[in-house]
Amino acid sequence: MEYKNISQSDNQGSSGCKILTFPGVYYNDPSGNSKQIYNNSDSRIIPGGPGEKLPDSIPDFRPHLQRNGLILLSWDKRFYKKGALYTAYWVTSSGIHRYYASQPMHIEDFAQAMPDRKSYAAEDGIDYYGETRPFYIVHVAPELMMHSHQKKILRPEHIKKLKNLGIQVDFNYTYLLTREKKRQYLDIEGA
């Protein structure tokens, strides 16, 4: 059986098999060319630890995304039909390690992002079937995402670095997503 016109690619692997190009998200780069950004090679991982300078082309959300009871782990930028959307990822700063993610948001609203759902330590950048791959990921605290016995040591060290940079959030606050969502709901109902 021979398959024809299934792929836009006529590339042949070393075994003589056709390599199928799956659809992805396209955007126009600065030169005006349409570029597919679904492939692994197109994602950039950008280190953005405390005190590290980010590239000029990357907006610095680090001071805006720190929250009481949470440590910002990273954020990513993805292109969807709606345009560029950003998602933030956090870990709790005290107690049991719980990981959260925000909703994907447009850049003008992203500084107000709050946790919206549970996440996994290294969820950012993972592709799920049919999802758009990140255009870039800024890792603010990548060492805190590792599943190691040292994460209990690394978290206080990272908090100390953040405090030395002048970050003034309550790192001792016990953040629970269900409680915070209920509080937001009650605030909206009472308004």
JOWOFEN-V315902 format. One record per pair of residues at least 12 apart in sequence whose C-alpha atoms are under 10 Angstrom apart, sorted by the first residue. I is the first residue (numbers start at 1). J is the second residue. D is the distance in whole Angstrom. If there is no record, write none. Layout:
BEGIN
i->I j->J d->D
i->I j->J d->D
END
This chain:
BEGIN
i->3 j->18 d->9
i->4 j->18 d->10
i->6 j->18 d->10
i->6 j->20 d->7
i->6 j->21 d->9
i->6 j->22 d->10
i->7 j->19 d->8
i->7 j->20 d->5
i->7 j->21 d->6
i->7 j->22 d->8
i->7 j->23 d->10
i->8 j->20 d->8
i->8 j->21 d->7
i->8 j->22 d->9
i->8 j->23 d->10
i->9 j->21 d->6
i->9 j->22 d->10
i->21 j->39 d->10
i->22 j->38 d->9
i->22 j->39 d->9
i->22 j->130 d->10
i->23 j->36 d->8
i->23 j->37 d->10
i->23 j->38 d->8
i->23 j->39 d->10
i->23 j->130 d->9
i->24 j->36 d->6
i->24 j->37 d->7
i->24 j->38 d->5
i->24 j->39 d->8
i->24 j->79 d->10
i->24 j->80 d->10
i->24 j->130 d->9
i->24 j->131 d->9
i->24 j->132 d->7
i->24 j->133 d->9
i->25 j->37 d->6
i->25 j->38 d->6
i->25 j->39 d->10
i->25 j->78 d->9
i->25 j->79 d->7
i->25 j->80 d->7
i->25 j->81 d->8
i->25 j->131 d->9
i->25 j->132 d->7
i->25 j->133 d->9
i->26 j->38 d->8
i->26 j->79 d->8
i->26 j->80 d->9
i->26 j->81 d->9
i->27 j->79 d->7
i->27 j->80 d->9
i->27 j->81 d->10
i->27 j->83 d->9
i->27 j->84 d->9
i->37 j->78 d->9
i->37 j->79 d->8
i->37 j->132 d->8
i->37 j->133 d->7
i->37 j->134 d->8
i->37 j->135 d->7
i->38 j->78 d->10
i->38 j->79 d->9
i->38 j->127 d->9
i->38 j->130 d->10
i->38 j->131 d->9
i->38 j->132 d->6
i->38 j->133 d->5
i->38 j->134 d->8
i->38 j->135 d->8
i->39 j->132 d->9
i->39 j->133 d->7
i->39 j->134 d->10
i->39 j->135 d->10
i->40 j->125 d->10
i->40 j->127 d->9
i->40 j->133 d->8
i->40 j->134 d->9
i->40 j->135 d->9
i->41 j->135 d->10
i->42 j->133 d->9
i->42 j->134 d->8
i->42 j->135 d->7
i->42 j->136 d->8
i->43 j->76 d->10
i->43 j->77 d->10
i->43 j->78 d->10
i->43 j->125 d->8
i->43 j->133 d->7
i->43 j->134 d->6
i->43 j->135 d->5
i->43 j->136 d->5
i->43 j->137 d->8
i->44 j->76 d->10
i->44 j->125 d->10
i->44 j->134 d->8
i->44 j->135 d->7
i->44 j->136 d->4
i->44 j->137 d->6
i->44 j->138 d->8
i->45 j->76 d->9
i->45 j->125 d->9
i->45 j->134 d->9
i->45 j->135 d->9
i->45 j->136 d->6
i->45 j->137 d->5
i->45 j->138 d->6
i->45 j->139 d->7
i->46 j->58 d->9
i->46 j->74 d->10
i->46 j->76 d->10
i->46 j->136 d->7
i->46 j->137 d->6
i->46 j->138 d->5
i->46 j->139 d->6
i->46 j->140 d->9
i->47 j->74 d->9
i->47 j->137 d->8
i->47 j->138 d->6
i->47 j->139 d->5
i->47 j->140 d->7
i->47 j->141 d->9
i->47 j->142 d->8
i->48 j->60 d->9
i->48 j->62 d->8
i->48 j->73 d->10
i->48 j->74 d->8
i->48 j->137 d->10
i->48 j->138 d->6
i->48 j->139 d->5
i->48 j->140 d->5
i->48 j->141 d->8
i->48 j->142 d->9
i->49 j->62 d->9
i->49 j->73 d->9
i->49 j->74 d->9
i->49 j->138 d->9
i->49 j->139 d->7
i->49 j->140 d->4
i->49 j->141 d->6
i->49 j->142 d->8
i->49 j->143 d->10
i->49 j->158 d->9
i->49 j->161 d->9
i->49 j->162 d->10
i->50 j->62 d->9
i->50 j->140 d->7
i->50 j->141 d->8
i->50 j->158 d->8
i->50 j->159 d->10
i->50 j->161 d->7
i->50 j->162 d->7
i->50 j->163 d->10
i->50 j->164 d->9
i->50 j->165 d->8
i->51 j->140 d->10
i->51 j->161 d->9
i->51 j->162 d->9
i->51 j->164 d->10
i->51 j->165 d->7
i->52 j->140 d->9
i->54 j->138 d->9
i->58 j->77 d->10
i->58 j->136 d->9
i->58 j->138 d->9
i->59 j->107 d->9
i->59 j->138 d->10
i->60 j->111 d->10
i->60 j->138 d->9
i->61 j->74 d->10
i->61 j->75 d->9
i->61 j->88 d->9
i->61 j->107 d->10
i->61 j->110 d->8
i->61 j->111 d->7
i->61 j->138 d->10
i->62 j->74 d->9
i->62 j->75 d->9
i->62 j->111 d->9
i->62 j->138 d->10
i->62 j->140 d->8
i->62 j->167 d->10
i->63 j->111 d->9
i->63 j->162 d->10
i->63 j->165 d->10
i->63 j->166 d->9
i->63 j->167 d->7
i->63 j->168 d->10
i->64 j->110 d->9
i->64 j->111 d->5
i->64 j->112 d->8
i->64 j->113 d->9
i->64 j->167 d->10
i->65 j->88 d->8
i->65 j->89 d->9
i->65 j->90 d->9
i->65 j->110 d->8
i->65 j->111 d->6
i->65 j->112 d->7
i->65 j->113 d->7
i->65 j->114 d->8
i->66 j->90 d->9
i->66 j->111 d->10
i->66 j->113 d->10
i->66 j->114 d->10
i->66 j->162 d->10
i->66 j->167 d->8
i->66 j->168 d->9
i->66 j->169 d->7
i->66 j->170 d->10
i->66 j->171 d->10
i->67 j->90 d->9
i->67 j->92 d->10
i->67 j->93 d->10
i->67 j->113 d->10
i->67 j->114 d->8
i->67 j->115 d->9
i->67 j->167 d->10
i->67 j->168 d->9
i->67 j->169 d->6
i->67 j->170 d->8
i->67 j->171 d->8
i->67 j->173 d->10
i->67 j->175 d->9
i->68 j->92 d->9
i->68 j->93 d->8
i->68 j->168 d->9
i->68 j->169 d->5
i->68 j->170 d->5
i->68 j->171 d->6
i->68 j->172 d->8
i->68 j->173 d->6
i->68 j->174 d->8
i->68 j->175 d->7
i->69 j->90 d->10
i->69 j->91 d->9
i->69 j->92 d->6
i->69 j->93 d->5
i->69 j->94 d->7
i->69 j->95 d->9
i->69 j->169 d->8
i->69 j->170 d->6
i->69 j->171 d->5
i->69 j->172 d->6
i->69 j->173 d->4
i->69 j->174 d->5
i->69 j->175 d->5
i->69 j->176 d->9
i->70 j->89 d->10
i->70 j->90 d->6
i->70 j->91 d->6
i->70 j->92 d->4
i->70 j->93 d->5
i->70 j->94 d->8
i->70 j->97 d->10
i->70 j->98 d->9
i->70 j->99 d->9
i->70 j->100 d->9
i->70 j->115 d->10
i->70 j->159 d->10
i->70 j->169 d->9
i->70 j->170 d->8
i->70 j->171 d->7
i->70 j->172 d->9
i->70 j->173 d->8
i->70 j->174 d->9
i->70 j->175 d->7
i->70 j->176 d->10
i->71 j->89 d->9
i->71 j->90 d->5
i->71 j->91 d->5
i->71 j->92 d->6
i->71 j->93 d->6
i->71 j->94 d->9
i->71 j->99 d->10
i->71 j->140 d->9
i->71 j->141 d->8
i->71 j->144 d->9
i->71 j->155 d->9
i->71 j->158 d->9
i->71 j->159 d->8
i->71 j->162 d->9
i->71 j->169 d->10
i->71 j->171 d->8
i->72 j->88 d->8
i->72 j->89 d->6
i->72 j->90 d->5
i->72 j->91 d->7
i->72 j->92 d->9
i->72 j->93 d->9
i->72 j->99 d->10
i->72 j->100 d->10
i->72 j->101 d->10
i->72 j->139 d->9
i->72 j->140 d->7
i->72 j->141 d->7
i->72 j->142 d->10
i->72 j->144 d->10
i->73 j->88 d->8
i->73 j->89 d->5
i->73 j->90 d->5
i->73 j->91 d->7
i->73 j->92 d->10
i->73 j->99 d->9
i->73 j->100 d->10
i->73 j->101 d->10
i->73 j->121 d->9
i->73 j->122 d->9
i->73 j->124 d->9
i->73 j->138 d->9
i->73 j->139 d->6
i->73 j->140 d->5
i->73 j->141 d->5
i->73 j->142 d->6
i->73 j->143 d->9
i->73 j->144 d->7
i->73 j->145 d->8
i->74 j->87 d->9
i->74 j->88 d->6
i->74 j->89 d->5
i->74 j->90 d->7
i->74 j->91 d->10
i->74 j->101 d->10
i->74 j->122 d->10
i->74 j->124 d->8
i->74 j->137 d->7
i->74 j->138 d->5
i->74 j->139 d->5
i->74 j->140 d->5
i->74 j->141 d->7
i->74 j->142 d->8
i->74 j->145 d->10
i->75 j->87 d->5
i->75 j->88 d->4
i->75 j->89 d->6
i->75 j->90 d->9
i->75 j->101 d->9
i->75 j->102 d->9
i->75 j->124 d->8
i->75 j->125 d->10
i->75 j->134 d->10
i->75 j->136 d->9
i->75 j->137 d->6
i->75 j->138 d->5
i->75 j->139 d->7
i->75 j->140 d->8
i->76 j->88 d->7
i->76 j->89 d->9
i->76 j->104 d->9
i->76 j->124 d->7
i->76 j->125 d->8
i->76 j->133 d->10
i->76 j->134 d->6
i->76 j->135 d->7
i->76 j->136 d->6
i->76 j->137 d->4
i->76 j->138 d->6
i->76 j->139 d->9
i->77 j->104 d->9
i->77 j->105 d->9
i->77 j->106 d->9
i->77 j->107 d->9
i->77 j->125 d->10
i->77 j->133 d->9
i->77 j->134 d->6
i->77 j->135 d->6
i->77 j->136 d->6
i->77 j->137 d->7
i->77 j->138 d->9
i->78 j->104 d->9
i->78 j->105 d->10
i->78 j->125 d->10
i->78 j->131 d->10
i->78 j->132 d->7
i->78 j->133 d->7
i->78 j->134 d->5
i->78 j->135 d->5
i->78 j->136 d->7
i->78 j->137 d->9
i->79 j->132 d->7
i->79 j->133 d->8
i->79 j->134 d->8
i->79 j->135 d->7
i->80 j->104 d->10
i->80 j->131 d->9
i->80 j->132 d->7
i->80 j->133 d->10
i->82 j->106 d->9
i->83 j->105 d->10
i->83 j->106 d->8
i->84 j->104 d->9
i->84 j->105 d->8
i->84 j->106 d->7
i->84 j->107 d->8
i->84 j->135 d->9
i->85 j->103 d->9
i->85 j->104 d->5
i->85 j->105 d->5
i->85 j->106 d->5
i->85 j->107 d->7
i->85 j->108 d->10
i->85 j->109 d->10
i->85 j->110 d->9
i->85 j->134 d->10
i->86 j->102 d->9
i->86 j->103 d->8
i->86 j->104 d->5
i->86 j->105 d->5
i->86 j->106 d->6
i->86 j->107 d->7
i->86 j->109 d->9
i->86 j->110 d->7
i->86 j->111 d->10
i->86 j->113 d->9
i->86 j->134 d->9
i->86 j->136 d->10
i->86 j->137 d->10
i->87 j->101 d->7
i->87 j->102 d->6
i->87 j->103 d->6
i->87 j->104 d->5
i->87 j->105 d->6
i->87 j->106 d->9
i->87 j->107 d->10
i->87 j->110 d->8
i->87 j->113 d->8
i->87 j->114 d->10
i->87 j->115 d->10
i->87 j->124 d->9
i->87 j->134 d->10
i->87 j->137 d->10
i->88 j->100 d->8
i->88 j->101 d->6
i->88 j->102 d->5
i->88 j->103 d->8
i->88 j->104 d->8
i->88 j->105 d->9
i->88 j->110 d->8
i->88 j->111 d->10
i->88 j->113 d->7
i->88 j->114 d->8
i->88 j->115 d->8
i->88 j->116 d->10
i->88 j->124 d->9
i->88 j->137 d->10
i->88 j->138 d->10
i->89 j->101 d->4
i->89 j->102 d->7
i->89 j->103 d->10
i->89 j->113 d->10
i->89 j->114 d->9
i->89 j->115 d->8
i->89 j->116 d->10
i->89 j->117 d->10
i->89 j->118 d->10
i->89 j->119 d->8
i->89 j->120 d->9
i->89 j->121 d->8
i->89 j->122 d->9
i->89 j->123 d->8
i->89 j->124 d->7
i->89 j->139 d->10
i->89 j->140 d->10
i->90 j->102 d->9
i->90 j->114 d->9
i->90 j->115 d->8
i->90 j->118 d->10
i->90 j->119 d->8
i->90 j->120 d->9
i->90 j->121 d->8
i->90 j->140 d->10
i->90 j->141 d->9
i->90 j->144 d->10
i->90 j->145 d->10
i->91 j->115 d->10
i->91 j->118 d->10
i->91 j->119 d->9
i->91 j->120 d->9
i->91 j->121 d->8
i->91 j->141 d->10
i->91 j->144 d->8
i->91 j->145 d->8
i->91 j->155 d->9
i->91 j->175 d->10
i->92 j->155 d->9
i->92 j->171 d->8
i->92 j->172 d->9
i->92 j->173 d->9
i->92 j->174 d->8
i->92 j->175 d->7
i->92 j->176 d->9
i->93 j->155 d->7
i->93 j->156 d->8
i->93 j->158 d->10
i->93 j->159 d->8
i->93 j->170 d->9
i->93 j->171 d->5
i->93 j->172 d->7
i->93 j->173 d->8
i->93 j->174 d->8
i->93 j->175 d->8
i->94 j->152 d->10
i->94 j->155 d->8
i->94 j->156 d->9
i->94 j->170 d->10
i->94 j->171 d->7
i->94 j->172 d->6
i->94 j->173 d->7
i->94 j->174 d->6
i->94 j->175 d->8
i->95 j->152 d->10
i->95 j->172 d->9
i->95 j->173 d->9
i->95 j->174 d->7
i->95 j->175 d->9
i->96 j->152 d->10
i->96 j->174 d->9
i->96 j->175 d->10
i->97 j->121 d->9
i->97 j->144 d->10
i->97 j->145 d->10
i->97 j->151 d->9
i->97 j->152 d->9
i->97 j->155 d->10
i->98 j->118 d->8
i->98 j->119 d->8
i->98 j->120 d->8
i->98 j->121 d->8
i->98 j->175 d->9
i->98 j->176 d->9
i->98 j->177 d->9
i->99 j->115 d->9
i->99 j->117 d->9
i->99 j->118 d->6
i->99 j->119 d->5
i->99 j->120 d->6
i->99 j->121 d->6
i->99 j->122 d->9
i->99 j->123 d->9
i->99 j->145 d->9
i->99 j->177 d->10
i->100 j->114 d->9
i->100 j->115 d->6
i->100 j->116 d->7
i->100 j->117 d->6
i->100 j->118 d->4
i->100 j->119 d->5
i->100 j->120 d->7
i->100 j->121 d->8
i->100 j->123 d->10
i->100 j->176 d->10
i->100 j->177 d->8
i->101 j->113 d->9
i->101 j->114 d->8
i->101 j->115 d->5
i->101 j->116 d->6
i->101 j->117 d->6
i->101 j->118 d->6
i->101 j->119 d->6
i->101 j->120 d->9
i->101 j->121 d->10
i->101 j->123 d->9
i->101 j->124 d->9
i->102 j->114 d->6
i->102 j->115 d->4
i->102 j->116 d->5
i->102 j->117 d->7
i->102 j->118 d->9
i->102 j->119 d->9
i->103 j->115 d->7
i->103 j->116 d->6
i->103 j->117 d->8
i->104 j->116 d->10
i->114 j->177 d->10
i->114 j->180 d->10
i->114 j->181 d->10
i->115 j->176 d->10
i->115 j->177 d->7
i->115 j->180 d->9
i->115 j->181 d->9
i->116 j->177 d->8
i->116 j->178 d->10
i->116 j->180 d->10
i->116 j->181 d->8
i->117 j->177 d->8
i->117 j->178 d->9
i->117 j->181 d->10
i->118 j->177 d->8
i->120 j->145 d->9
i->121 j->142 d->9
i->121 j->144 d->8
i->121 j->145 d->5
i->121 j->146 d->7
i->121 j->147 d->8
i->122 j->142 d->8
i->122 j->144 d->9
i->122 j->145 d->6
i->122 j->146 d->8
i->122 j->147 d->9
i->123 j->145 d->9
i->124 j->137 d->8
i->124 j->138 d->10
i->124 j->139 d->9
i->125 j->137 d->7
i->141 j->154 d->10
i->141 j->155 d->9
i->141 j->158 d->8
i->143 j->155 d->9
i->143 j->158 d->9
i->144 j->158 d->8
i->156 j->171 d->10
i->159 j->171 d->8
END
